[in-house]
Every structure is written in C-alpha cells, then in structure tokens.
Amino acid sequence: MPAQQPAVSVIMPVLNEERHLRDSVRHILGQEYSGEMEVVIALGPSTDRTDEIAAELVRETASGERARVVTVPNPSGRTPAALNAAIKASRHPIVVRVDGHGMLSPNYIATAVRLLEETGAQNVGGIMHAEGENAWEDAVAAAMTSRIGVGNAAFHTGGKAGPADTVYLGVFRREALDLAGGYNEEFIRAQDWELNFRIREAGGLIWFSPELKVQYRPRPSVRALAKQYKDYGRWRHVVARYHSGSINLRYLASPTALCAIAAGVVVGAAVSPWGFVVPAGYLAAITVGSIPAGKGLSLAARAQIPVAMATMHMSWGFGFLTSPRALAAKVIASRRPAVRRDLAGGV
C-alpha cells in the first residue's frame, strides 16, 4: 500500500438509521487505507436513536489520530441538503459518499482513490450489492440484483468498467463538487444522477467499476419498498423532463406494464375473460424469473421474490405515471448552467 495516500472525507446523510448506522461507520473506520480520514454525518430530524448513536461515535473517535467522526445538522431531513451540509463541513480533497445503511467493502476507499488516479475521472462508483438480514430482505435483495427485477442497470447487476452516466453513491474529487456547486437541493430523489449530469456537462468523466462494492440493506417491509420505488419512478420522470435525452426503454418498462395490467383487468372484468391473460402473463413471468434469482435462499425468501418484484415494478410505474409536471417545472427552473473547466489531473 502506498506510503502517502490522500486524506478523505466520508459524508453520510442520515435519518432514522439506528439499525445500521454504527455498523456502517464501523465499515468506514475499518478501511484498509493509511490516509487521514474524517466521517461527517449530517443528522436529519430522526425519531429513533440515530442522534444518540451518532453522539456515541463522535465521543469514541474524538482522540483518534487517523480517523474521527463529526456531525452537522440537517433540519430539513432531505438527502441533497444533508450532502451539501456535510460537504461544506468536510476538509479533504477526496469526498466519499456513503449512506447510513451502506457497508463499504474493506478496500473500497483505496480502490476508489486508485481508480480516480488511473482514469482521471471526477467521480467513481461501483455496485450496490443488496444483502438482507431476514427472509423478506433476502427476497428484495434477490429482486434488486436480478435483470427481471431492475433491468440492465450496471450498478445493480454488475458489468464492465468504463464511463457511465451515473454511479451508485460515488467517490469524488472535491474540485469537481466545488465547480458543480454541490447537489441541487430541489432533487429530493435522483440527486446523484443530476449532479453527475452536470459534472459530465462540464467536461468531466464519471467512471463505473465492478471493483467497488457497497453492501446495501433493503427496505424492511412491503410498504417501505413500495414508497421507495414510487419515489424512484416519480423522480425518474422529473429527470426525463429535465433532460429529454435521458429516457430509454428500461425506464418505460414498469409504467407500460402497469398500464397493460390495469387495462387487462378492466377488459377481463367488463368485456372478456381473455383480458386477464395480461396480468396472468405478468405474474407467470415474475414467478419464473424469481427461480434463478432465488438460488441458494431459504424457501421463505424464494416465495417472496415475486412479491418484491411486483412491488418494485408497480410502485415505480405508478410513481412515474403520476409525477406532476409542476414538480419538473420547479426543478427545471432551478437548473444551474454548466461551468466548464479543465478537470483533468492526478489525485
């Protein structure tokens, strides 16, 4: 390992993360990395023990010579505001984004710093490796890493290293964040895509590598998963209106399936039983698709994979179809023009 590695700031937007926060920070502090490190936790208005756990982490690392934890307030509870607050409070030239329920692999930061140097990228990221802690979460994790569940998104299913439109979380050069002006706080969701779009628009490179892996803890219930994917769909439509060239067939699959299923049910109930062929065909497809996805899981987990897939697809489609134009108009009005500058350079 190199004798001199650049200092890094790890930024964490946190809200109601008592279940995973301590473990997530443990994975950061345990990195195989010799450089100086700080962890800046932006605390939203949590209703659980998140703030108490964060305070414990601050006390436990206060005397650390190489790594320490600090906190900053995020009264709005919104992720992009938390990220900007943490960036402002951080000090180091490399900025690593981590969520409160994400677990970094042991060499994540060292690998990311190396990739920044090798590629000249302004942001590098890798695979969102979903892993559950019970049968339901195992089912969601299987759905999230299956092509029938999420399509061909490389940060879910893996792929070859190379330039990308966006990446999961990200490890940034600070100058790229400064040039972009941080995250656009109007993007309650999809803020990563929007920031990476502006970095690319300014001439920067976003790089995906399967070498980078972050364990992700799925939502713990059907209701929480449905809300998550409804929000994803809602904000993906905002992105499509914000940047017309960003839409592709993968993003239209869920809303198309939802419309087809709804039409099939109506036709089946009011006109002919043949209408039920469409929803029946969808159920058959996700049931068959869940078989390879559930390999190695418990029977309880395998049985719930079709439920997880249907929840993700239908919620995403509903969010996409009901996303209001007024929301997109507000976001578009907040757009910041690209500021071009030579972003090439070593770490």
Helices and strands as residue ranges (DSSP letters): E 8-14, H 21-29, E 37-43, H 50-61, E 67-73, H 79-89, E 94-97, E 102-104, H 108-119, E 123-130, H 135-144, H 147-150, H 154-157, E 162-163, E 168-173, H 174-180, H 191-201, E 206-216, H 222-242, G 244-246, H 249-270, G 273-276, H 277-293, H 299-322, H 325-333
